[in-house]
């Protein structure tokens, strides 16, 4: 069984005049939420073997807040193709991932992260899938299981949505910043 963890970056500052989008850092709430999700991943025993991360500041900081929660250090690759990318680029990154990794975490951006989760999760608990369809907020993490032997065999509709973690489900209050 292979597990794909699709993580939308945590809450970041809004872009100010003249500021570059890719340089937006996380706010305090974002740092807290990313750590909450990282702790939940570790607690559930699905620590990634490999991480593919967009090089944007907010995705890097999301990952940095999660990494201390993991018992082992996963291999991390910053993939320029994940910044400003669409669903085809995310699917390419997944299908080209190292097969030695049974658990793959991708830290990226919406709307592509949400669209990718919806496209890949063809089965799973109905209520969970409806919840995924409704919203994919900052710091959301979808966990999709694939019964294939290689990442290259993953395809849209081929995965089972097994979990959807949101910071508010873990005790985080959205009103804090």
C-alpha positions as CSV (number, residue, x, y, z in Angstrom):
1,X,0.0,0.0,0.0
2,X,1.2,3.5,-0.9
3,X,0.1,6.6,0.9
4,X,0.0,10.0,-0.7
5,X,-0.3,13.0,1.6
6,X,-1.4,16.1,0.0
7,X,-0.8,19.2,2.2
8,X,-1.9,22.7,1.4
9,X,0.5,25.2,2.9
10,X,-0.6,26.8,6.2
11,X,-2.0,30.3,6.6
12,X,0.3,32.9,5.1
13,X,0.5,36.7,5.2
14,X,-1.5,38.4,2.4
15,X,0.7,39.9,-0.3
16,X,1.5,43.5,0.2
17,X,2.1,46.1,-2.5
18,X,5.2,45.3,-4.4
19,X,5.8,42.0,-2.5
20,X,6.4,38.8,-4.5
21,X,3.8,36.1,-4.0
22,X,6.4,33.4,-3.6
23,X,8.0,35.3,-0.6
24,X,4.9,35.3,1.6
25,X,5.7,33.9,5.1
26,X,3.4,32.1,7.4
27,X,1.6,33.9,10.2
28,X,1.6,32.6,13.8
29,X,-1.6,30.6,13.2
30,X,0.0,29.0,10.1
31,X,3.1,27.9,12.1
32,X,0.9,26.4,14.8
33,X,-1.5,24.7,12.3
34,X,1.4,23.1,10.4
35,X,2.9,21.7,13.6
36,X,-0.6,20.4,14.6
37,X,-0.9,18.5,11.3
38,X,2.7,17.2,11.5
39,X,2.0,15.9,15.0
40,X,-1.2,14.2,13.8
41,X,0.7,12.6,10.9
42,X,3.4,11.3,13.3
43,X,0.8,10.0,15.8
44,X,-1.1,8.1,13.1
45,X,2.1,6.4,11.9
46,X,2.2,7.8,8.4
47,X,5.4,9.8,8.5
48,X,6.5,10.4,4.9
49,X,9.6,8.8,3.4
50,X,9.8,11.4,0.7
51,X,8.6,15.1,0.6
52,X,8.1,17.1,-2.6
53,X,7.7,20.7,-1.7
54,X,7.1,23.9,-3.7
55,X,10.0,26.3,-3.2
56,X,7.7,29.2,-2.1
57,X,8.4,30.6,1.4
58,X,5.0,29.6,2.8
59,X,5.4,25.9,1.7
60,X,8.9,25.7,3.0
61,X,7.9,27.2,6.4
62,X,4.9,24.8,6.5
63,X,7.3,21.8,6.0
64,X,9.8,23.2,8.5
65,X,7.0,23.4,11.2
66,X,6.1,19.7,10.4
67,X,9.5,18.1,10.3
68,X,10.3,18.2,14.0
69,X,7.2,16.1,14.6
70,X,8.6,13.2,12.5
71,X,10.7,10.5,14.2
72,X,12.8,10.0,11.0
73,X,13.9,12.7,8.6
74,X,12.3,12.1,5.2
75,X,14.2,13.0,2.1
76,X,13.1,16.4,0.9
77,X,13.1,17.7,-2.7
78,X,12.1,21.3,-3.5
79,X,10.4,21.1,-6.9
80,X,10.1,24.3,-8.9
81,X,7.4,22.7,-11.0
82,X,5.0,22.7,-7.9
83,X,4.9,26.5,-7.7
84,X,2.2,28.0,-9.9
85,X,1.5,24.5,-11.3
86,X,-1.7,22.9,-12.4
87,X,-3.0,19.4,-11.7
88,X,-1.0,17.8,-14.6
89,X,2.3,18.9,-13.0
90,X,1.3,17.6,-9.6
91,X,0.3,14.2,-11.1
92,X,3.6,14.1,-13.0
93,X,5.5,14.7,-9.7
94,X,3.6,11.9,-8.1
95,X,4.0,9.4,-11.0
96,X,7.7,10.2,-11.2
97,X,8.3,9.8,-7.4
98,X,10.9,7.4,-6.1
99,X,9.3,4.0,-5.7
100,X,11.4,3.4,-2.6
101,X,9.1,5.8,-0.8
102,X,5.9,4.2,0.4
103,X,4.6,7.4,1.9
104,X,4.9,10.6,-0.2
105,X,4.1,14.0,1.1
106,X,3.5,16.9,-1.3
107,X,3.4,20.4,0.1
108,X,1.8,22.8,-2.3
109,X,-0.8,25.4,-3.2
110,X,-4.5,25.7,-4.0
111,X,-6.5,25.5,-6.1
112,X,-4.2,22.7,-7.5
113,X,-3.9,20.8,-4.3
114,X,-7.6,20.6,-3.8
115,X,-8.2,19.7,-7.5
116,X,-5.5,17.0,-7.3
117,X,-7.0,15.5,-4.1
118,X,-10.4,15.4,-5.7
119,X,-9.1,13.9,-8.9
120,X,-7.0,11.1,-7.3
121,X,-9.5,10.0,-4.6
122,X,-11.9,7.9,-6.5
123,X,-13.2,6.0,-3.5
124,X,-13.4,6.3,0.3
125,X,-16.0,7.1,2.9
126,X,-18.8,9.1,1.3
127,X,-19.0,11.7,4.1
128,X,-15.2,12.2,4.0
129,X,-15.3,12.6,0.3
130,X,-18.1,15.1,0.5
131,X,-16.1,17.0,3.1
132,X,-13.2,17.1,0.8
133,X,-15.4,18.3,-2.1
134,X,-16.7,21.2,0.0
135,X,-13.4,22.8,1.0
136,X,-9.6,22.4,1.3
137,X,-8.5,25.2,3.6
138,X,-5.0,26.2,4.6
139,X,-3.1,23.5,6.3
140,X,-5.5,20.8,5.2
141,X,-4.0,17.4,4.6
142,X,-5.7,14.7,2.5
143,X,-4.3,11.1,2.8
144,X,-5.0,8.9,-0.2
145,X,-4.1,5.2,-0.3
146,X,-3.1,3.4,-3.5
147,X,-2.8,-0.3,-3.8
148,X,-0.4,-0.1,-6.7
149,X,3.2,-1.3,-6.6
150,X,4.7,1.9,-8.1
151,X,4.0,5.6,-8.1
152,X,4.0,5.5,-11.9
153,X,0.8,3.4,-11.7
154,X,-1.2,6.0,-9.8
155,X,-4.0,7.6,-11.8
156,X,-6.9,9.9,-11.4
157,X,-9.7,8.0,-9.5
158,X,-7.3,5.2,-8.5
159,X,-6.9,6.2,-4.8
160,X,-9.0,5.8,-1.7
161,X,-9.4,8.9,0.5
162,X,-8.6,7.5,4.0
163,X,-8.3,10.7,6.0
164,X,-8.8,14.5,5.8
165,X,-7.0,16.4,8.6
166,X,-7.9,20.0,9.3
167,X,-6.3,22.1,12.0
168,X,-9.8,22.9,13.5
169,X,-10.4,19.2,14.0
170,X,-7.2,19.1,16.1
171,X,-8.2,21.9,18.4
172,X,-7.0,24.9,16.5
173,X,-9.1,28.0,16.6
174,X,-9.4,29.7,13.2
175,X,-9.8,33.2,14.8
176,X,-6.2,33.4,16.0
177,X,-3.6,34.8,13.6
